[in-house]
Amino acid sequence: MKINNQPKAQMHSARDSVDTGALQGARRATEDAPVSTRPLSPSIDSEVVAVAKRRRFTNADKRRIVLAAAACTKPGEIGALMRREGAYSSSLATWRRQYAAGELTGTDSKRRGPKADPAREELKQLALVTRERDKLRVQLSNAQLVIEVQKKVAALLEQLEPSRKFASP
């Protein structure tokens, strides 16, 4: 087994070529200075970079990219197109399938989430009307109770009024 010392010699010579005096001087200058008095460079931005947002392609963009990819004839043109548009080749394959199925005809992509179901809408409307009916029934029973109380109070006042006539001559 033969050991090759050539890479070690190259690495060793690269390490010796660096000016260690300059590095140690710079290290000493920063070690001696207190942390609180070190000025921050105004060019350093300490802000946190915002998270990149995922790009969304409209159906018009997808259709345009698919047609442009179909027009590419030279090797590498599709790759350049995809880099220029910021899209991936897997997206292009999906868009080609969608284009062939006729799904890229509209201006906007399909809405996500549950689809509108007429039966479900009827059930929602029925539940709303039922809640409103129950609320009105409670209000009606409260109003009837108030009317009954008012009738009884009126009857009591009528009974008290004849006795008042005799008491105040």
C-alpha positions as CSV (number, residue, x, y, z in Angstrom):
1,M,0.0,0.0,0.0
2,K,1.5,3.3,-1.1
3,I,0.7,6.5,0.7
4,N,0.4,9.7,-1.3
5,N,1.8,12.7,0.5
6,Q,1.2,15.1,-2.4
7,P,-2.2,16.6,-1.2
8,K,-0.8,17.1,2.3
9,A,2.2,19.0,0.9
10,Q,-0.1,21.2,-1.2
11,M,-2.4,22.0,1.7
12,H,0.6,22.7,4.0
13,S,2.1,25.1,1.5
14,A,-1.2,26.9,1.0
15,R,-1.4,27.4,4.8
16,D,2.1,28.8,5.0
17,S,1.5,31.3,2.2
18,V,-1.2,33.1,4.2
19,D,0.1,36.1,6.1
20,T,-0.4,35.0,9.7
21,G,0.8,38.4,11.1
22,A,-2.1,40.2,9.5
23,L,-4.6,37.7,10.8
24,Q,-3.3,37.8,14.3
25,G,-3.2,41.6,14.3
26,A,-6.8,41.8,13.2
27,R,-7.8,39.1,15.8
28,R,-6.0,41.1,18.6
29,A,-7.8,44.3,17.6
30,T,-11.2,42.7,17.8
31,E,-10.5,40.8,21.0
32,D,-9.3,43.8,22.9
33,A,-12.2,46.0,22.1
34,P,-15.2,45.7,24.4
35,V,-18.3,44.3,22.7
36,S,-20.5,47.2,23.5
37,T,-18.2,49.8,21.9
38,R,-17.8,48.0,18.6
39,P,-19.6,50.1,16.0
40,L,-21.9,48.2,13.6
41,S,-21.4,48.9,10.0
42,P,-24.3,50.8,8.5
43,S,-24.2,48.6,5.4
44,I,-25.0,45.5,7.4
45,D,-28.7,44.8,7.4
46,S,-29.7,43.0,10.6
47,E,-33.4,42.6,9.4
48,V,-34.7,39.1,8.9
49,V,-35.4,38.4,5.3
50,A,-39.0,37.8,4.5
51,V,-40.0,34.2,3.6
52,A,-40.2,33.7,-0.2
53,K,-43.8,33.4,-1.4
54,R,-44.8,30.6,-3.8
55,R,-45.4,31.8,-7.3
56,R,-48.9,31.3,-8.6
57,F,-49.6,31.0,-12.3
58,T,-52.9,32.0,-13.8
59,N,-54.5,29.9,-16.4
60,A,-53.5,32.5,-19.0
61,D,-49.8,32.2,-17.9
62,K,-49.9,28.4,-18.0
63,R,-51.5,28.4,-21.4
64,R,-48.9,30.9,-22.7
65,I,-46.0,28.9,-21.3
66,V,-47.3,25.6,-22.7
67,L,-47.7,27.2,-26.2
68,A,-44.2,28.7,-25.9
69,A,-42.8,25.3,-24.9
70,A,-44.5,23.7,-27.9
71,A,-42.8,26.2,-30.2
72,C,-39.3,25.4,-28.9
73,T,-37.4,23.3,-31.4
74,K,-33.7,23.6,-30.3
75,P,-32.2,21.6,-27.5
76,G,-32.1,23.6,-24.2
77,E,-34.8,26.1,-25.3
78,I,-37.4,24.6,-23.0
79,G,-35.0,24.7,-20.0
80,A,-34.2,28.3,-20.7
81,L,-37.9,29.1,-21.0
82,M,-38.7,27.4,-17.7
83,R,-35.8,29.3,-15.9
84,R,-37.0,32.6,-17.4
85,E,-40.6,31.9,-16.2
86,G,-39.5,30.6,-12.8
87,A,-41.3,27.3,-13.3
88,Y,-40.3,23.6,-13.0
89,S,-40.5,21.0,-15.7
90,S,-42.9,18.9,-13.6
91,S,-45.3,21.9,-13.6
92,L,-45.0,22.1,-17.4
93,A,-45.9,18.4,-17.7
94,T,-49.0,19.0,-15.5
95,W,-50.0,22.1,-17.5
96,R,-49.6,20.2,-20.7
97,R,-52.1,17.6,-19.4
98,Q,-54.5,20.3,-18.3
99,Y,-54.2,22.1,-21.7
100,A,-54.9,18.8,-23.5
101,A,-58.0,18.2,-21.3
102,G,-59.2,21.8,-21.9
103,E,-58.9,22.9,-18.3
104,L,-56.8,26.0,-19.1
105,T,-59.5,27.8,-21.1
106,G,-60.8,30.1,-18.2
107,T,-59.0,33.2,-17.0
108,D,-58.6,32.0,-13.4
109,S,-57.7,28.7,-11.9
110,K,-60.4,26.6,-10.2
111,R,-61.5,27.6,-6.7
112,R,-60.3,25.4,-4.0
113,G,-62.4,23.9,-1.3
114,P,-65.8,22.2,-1.2
115,K,-68.0,22.8,-4.2
116,A,-71.3,24.5,-4.0
117,D,-74.0,21.8,-3.5
118,P,-77.7,22.9,-4.2
119,A,-79.0,20.4,-1.6
120,R,-76.6,21.7,1.0
121,E,-77.6,25.2,0.2
122,E,-81.2,24.3,0.7
123,L,-80.4,22.7,4.1
124,K,-78.6,25.8,5.2
125,Q,-81.5,27.9,4.2
126,L,-83.9,25.6,5.9
127,A,-81.8,25.7,9.1
128,L,-81.8,29.5,9.0
129,V,-85.5,29.7,8.5
130,T,-86.1,27.2,11.4
131,R,-83.9,29.2,13.7
132,E,-85.7,32.4,12.8
133,R,-89.1,30.6,13.4
134,D,-88.1,29.4,16.8
135,K,-86.9,32.8,17.8
136,L,-90.2,34.4,16.7
137,R,-92.1,31.7,18.6
138,V,-90.2,32.6,21.8
139,Q,-90.9,36.3,21.2
140,L,-94.6,35.6,20.6
141,S,-94.9,33.6,23.9
142,N,-93.2,36.4,25.8
143,A,-95.6,38.9,24.2
144,Q,-98.6,36.8,25.1
145,L,-97.4,36.5,28.7
146,V,-97.0,40.3,28.9
147,I,-100.6,40.7,27.4
148,E,-102.0,38.3,30.0
149,V,-100.2,40.2,32.8
150,Q,-101.6,43.5,31.5
151,K,-105.1,42.1,31.4
152,K,-104.9,40.9,35.0
153,V,-103.4,44.2,36.2
154,A,-106.3,46.0,34.4
155,A,-108.8,43.8,36.0
156,L,-107.3,44.4,39.5
157,L,-107.3,48.1,38.9
158,E,-111.0,48.0,37.9
159,Q,-111.7,46.1,41.1
160,L,-109.8,48.8,43.2
161,E,-111.4,51.7,41.4
162,P,-115.0,51.2,42.7
163,S,-113.7,51.1,46.2
164,R,-111.8,54.3,45.6
165,K,-115.0,56.0,44.6
166,F,-116.6,55.3,47.9
167,A,-113.5,56.2,49.8
168,S,-113.1,59.7,48.4
169,P,-116.4,61.7,48.7
